[in-house]
Amino acid sequence: MDPNPKPAISGNDKAVFEHRSFARIGFLGNPSDVYFGRTISFTIGNFWAWAKLEPSDHLLIKPHPFHDLVQFDSLDNLVYRLENDGYYGGVRLLMAICKVFRNYCKDNGIQLHDKNFTLSYDTNIPRQTGLSGSSAIVSAALSCLLDFYNVRQSIRIEVRPNLILNAEKELGIVAGLQDRVAQVYGGGLVHMDFSKEHMDKVGYGIYTIMDINLLPPLHLIYAENPSDSGKVHSTVRRRWLDGDEFIISSMAEIAKLAEEGRTALLQKDYSKLKELMNRNFDLRRSMFGDECLGAMNIEMVEVARKIGAAAKFTGSGGAVVVFCPDGPSQVKLLEEECRKSGFIVEPVKLVPTRLNNSDLKTLSKP
C-alpha cells in the first residue's frame, strides 16, 4: 500500500480522488470526550487508511479483497476468519458515510450532482488496537466525497467529525468525537474541549491546533491479538448517566489532565507530562476495572512502567503510547522487555496538519 498516494487526477468528469486518513493516538484526557470533557490527540504516520473514488456508470462500493472476504478455502477457514476478524469489513463503513453525507447535504440545502462513482479502500491500521481504524476509513472516504461533489467549502471542518461519527453510529459503533476530530484535521496536535454548554449550543467542541513539535519522542506498543475497543465504554457510561459520583468525579479529573497537559507541552515540562500520562491510565483502570480492560492490555502498560517509562492506552485498549524520558538507553530497555513479552514496539511517526486552504476557510473564527 502506497504511503504517499498520488493527488487527485484532474480533468472534468474523469477526475479520480484519493485520500488518506491516519491512525490516531488519544494522548491525554480520553475517554472524557464522551462525557463533555477535554482531550489532546494527534494522528500518526505509522498507519493509515486510504480511499479512492473514481467516476463510473453505476454507483459501486468495492469490497476489499482481504477485509471483505467472501470466498474461503474451507468451512474451518471461514470460522477462523470470523473468530479472529469478526463479521465486519469496510464496505459497511463506506455505505454508511455515503448515506450520512447525502442526508446531511439534502437537509442543509447543499446541491449534489447526479453522477455516479466507484468507491474503494485499503488500510494497514492493525485491527482492534484502539488506533481508530474504522473511523480512518470513513474519514478518507468522506474527503473523497467532498471533492467529487465539490462541496468542501460548504461543509465546515468542525462539522465533518460529526458526519463520520454518525456514520459509525449507524452501525452500532460506540465512540466519541475525539478520534474523528484528529483525523479530519489530518495530522498535527489538537486540543479539544467538549464542554456541555458548547456542545448543546452548536453540536461540536472547540478544537485548537497545537504545534506537533511540542511532543517529545514517543513509542507505540501493540499486540498481535488485541481487544475489541468498541465494547469498553458501555458499563462506565451507564453508571455516569445514573449519576455515579465516583465515575463523574474521575471523568472530570481525566478531562483536567488534558488542560494540565497542554500547559506542560507548551512549557516543555516533560516530567509533568510523564506524571499526567500515568495518571490518565490509573484513573481509567480504577473506573473500568481490570476485567474490562483485559490482562494483555494492562501488561503492555506494565511492561513500559517496569523500565520507568510513562504509558497509557492510545484509545480503549489494544495499543499503548509510551514516553521514555531517559532517552535512547531507556528505549532499548523498552524494546527488550517488549520482545520478551511478545509485543510489537516502534517509534511514533508524527505528521503535520494536512488541512488545505479550502478547509481552513471553513474554520470558525475564534
N, C-alpha and C positions, 0 to 999 in steps of 0.2 A: 504494500500500500504506500503510495507516494506521500511523503511527509510535506511536500511542497507542491500541491496540485496547481495546475495552470489556472490563470484567471479566466473569467468567462470569455467565450469566443464571441466577438462582436459580429453584428450583421443582421439587422432586422429580424425576420421571423425565424432565422436559423440559429439564433443565439443559444448557447449552451452555458448553464450556470453551475459552478462548482463551489462549495463552501465547506470549510472545516469548523468544528467546534471542539474545544479541548476538554480533557478531564479536569475536574475541579477538586481543590483542597479547601475544606472548611477549616480555616486556621484558628480562629477564636470565636467564641460565642455560640457555636452550634451545640444543640439544636434549638436555640431560643428563637430562631426565625419563625418557627411555627407558633410561637407564644408571645407575639408582639415584642420581641427582644431586639438585640443588635448582634451583628456578626461581622467578621472580616474574612473574606475569601479571595481566592485567586485561581486562575486556570494554569495548567502546566503543559509544557511541550512534550512530555514523555508519551502521552497517549492522546488520541483524538478520534472523533467520528467525522465522516465525510459524506456529503450528499451531492448528488448530481441530478440536474433537471435539464431535459432536452425536449424540444418540440416534437410532437408525434400526432398521428391522425386520431388515435384514441387515447384516453387517459389511462395510463398503466402504472401501477405501483409494482415495482420489480422486486421479486423475492431475492434475498441474498443466497448465494449457492451453499453457504455453510450455516449461517444463523437461522435461515428459514427452510431448513432441510425437510423435504417430504419424501425422499427416497432413501431407503436404508438397506444394509446388507442382510439383515435378518430381523426377526422379532426381538431377539435379545439385544441387538444393536439399537433398535428403536427405544426399548425400555432404558438402556444405559444412557442414551442421549437425553431422554426425558428426566431421568433421575439426577443427572448432572447439570443440565442446562435449562430444565423446565420446559413449559409448553410455548414459551413466548420468544418470538424473533422480533425483527424490526418493522415488518410490514404493518403491523397494527399501529405502531407509533407514527408511521408516515401517513396512514389513513386518518388517524385521529387529528393530526395537525392540519391536514387538508380541510377536514370538516370544521375545526375551530376557526381556522383562518378565514374560510369562506363565510361562515356565520358572522364573525366579527365585522368583516367588510360590509356585508349586507346590512347589519344592524346600525352601522355608522356611516352609511351613505357613500362608501368607497366603491367606485365602479371598477369592475374587473372585466377584461376582455374575455371572449369565449373560445380562445384557442386551447388545445389540449397539450398534454405533456407526458413524458415518461420520467418517473422519479425513482432513483435507486440510492443505495447507501453502502457504506463499508465502515468498519470500526476495528480498532485494535485496543480499545479500552477493556481491560480484564473484567469479566462478568462478576457481579456481586461483590465488588471491592469497596463500595461506598465512594467511588470516584465519579459518580453521576453519569454513567454510561448511557442510560436511556434518554435523559434529557439532552445529552450531547447530540444524539441522532436527531431528535426533534428540533433542536436549535439550528443545526446545519440545514435541515430541510426547510425551516421557516425562512432562513436567509435566501434560499433558492426561490421560494415563492414570492418574497418581497421583490426580488429582482425581475423574475419572469413577468409579474404583473405590473412592474414599475410603480410600486406603492411604498417604497422605502421611506419617503418623506411624509407619507400620510399616516404612518403608524409610529407613534413616539417610542423611543427606545425604552423608556420606563414601563411601557405597556407590554412590550414583547415578552418579558418573562412570564407575565400572567397568561398569555396565549399558550406558551409552552406548558405551564403547569396545568392549565385547563385541559389541554390535550391528554396529559398523563392522567388527570383525574377521570377522564372518560374511560380509562382502562383500569381504574381502581388502584392506581399507584399512590401511595401515601407519601407526601413530601411537602416542603415549604418552598418559598420563593428564592432562597439563598443561592442554590445551585444554578438556577436559570438566569439569575441576575449576573453572576460571574461569567457564565458562558455567553450571554448576549453582549456583555461589554467586551468580550473577545480577547481577554488577556488583561494584564495589569492587576493591581491590588485594589479591591473595592470594599469600602466600609459601608455597611447597610444598617439603616435604622428603620425598624418595623413597628414604631410606636403606634398604639391602637388609634389614637386621635387622627394621625395622618393616614393610616390605612383605611379607617372608616370614611374619611373625607374623600380620598382620591383612588383608593383601591390598590395602591402600591406604596413602597417605602421611599426613604430618602437615601439615594445612592451617591457616594462620593468616591471618585477615583483617587487613589494614592500612588505614590511612586513605587513601582515594583522593586526598585533597587534598595529600598529600606529594609527588605528582608535579608536575614543572614543566610548562609548556605544551609540548605535543608536536605533531608533524605526521606525516601519513601520505602516503607516496608509493606509487603503484601503477601498473601498466601495463595497456594495453588488451588485450594478448595475453600473459599471464603464463605461468609454468612450471607443471608438474604437481608439486604438493607431495607427492603420495603416493609418489613414486619416489626421493626424495632420501636416505633413511636407509640404503638397502639395503647398499651396499658397506662403509660405515663400521661398521655393526652386525656384519657378518660378521667384519671384522678385530678388532673388540672382543671378540667371542666366541672368536676364535682366540688371544687374549692379546697382541695387538699393543701393545707398551709405549707407543709414541707416541700411539696412539688413547686408551688407558686414561688416560695422564697428562694429555693435552689435555682429555679429557672431565671429569676431576676438577678441572682448573683452571677450566673453564667453570662447573661447579657452584659452585665457590668464589666466582665473580663474583656469584652471587645473594646469598650471605651478605654480601659486601662492599657490595653494592647496597642491602641492607636497612639496613645501618648508615648508608650515605651518605644514603639517603632520610630516615631518622629525624633525622639531623643537618642535613638540607637542604644537603649538600655537593655542589652540582651540578657543580662542576669535576671531582670524583671520579666522578660519575655519567657524565659525558661520556667519561672515560677507560675506564670499565667497559663502556659500550655499544660503543665502538670495538674494545676488546679481545675482546669476545664474538664480533663478526663476524670478526675476524682469525683467531681460533682455529678457527672453523667453516671458514673458507676454507682454512686450512692442512690440515685433515683431509679435507674433501670434494673440494678441487681446483676450479679454475675451470671445467673442462669440465662437471663435475657441477652446479655452482651456476648456470651459464648466464651468457652475456655480458650480457644485458639486466638480470638481477638485480644483477650486480656494478656495472653502470653506474648503477643507481639509488642505490646506496650511494656511489659515487664522485661523483655529482652533488652530494650533500649534503656530503660531505667537502671538496669543492672550495671551498666557501664557508665552511669552518671549523666545520661542524656535526657532531654525532655521529650515526651511523646504523648500523642493523643490521636484519636480517630480522625481520619480525613472526612468522614461522613458518619454513617451509623454502624460501621464495622466492615471488616474485610481488608482494610488498609490503614496504615498508621503514618503520620508525618512526624519526623524526628529532627530535633535540633541538637547538634553536638557542639556545645560552647567551647570545648577544649581543642577543637580543630582536628586536623588530619590524623593525629595519633588516636584520638577517640573514635573517629570514623573507622579506622582499621579494626578497632576492638568491636565496633558495631557489626562490621562485615563478618568478622569471625563468629560472633555469637549468632548471627542470622544463619550462617552456614550450618552451625551445629543444630539449630532448631528447624532447619529446612525451609526458612523463609527467604524470599527474594528481597534484596535491598539495592537501591540505586539512587544516585543524586537527583534531586528535583531540578528540572529544567524550566526556568522562568521564561515567560513570554510577555512582551509589552502589549499594551492595549492595541486592538486592531480596528477600532472604530474609524470609519471614513468620514469625509465631510458631510455626506448626506445624513449619516447617523447623528453626527454632532449637531446638526441644525435642528434635530427633533428634541434635543435635550431641554428640559425645563430650565428656565433661568433661576439661579439661586435667589 
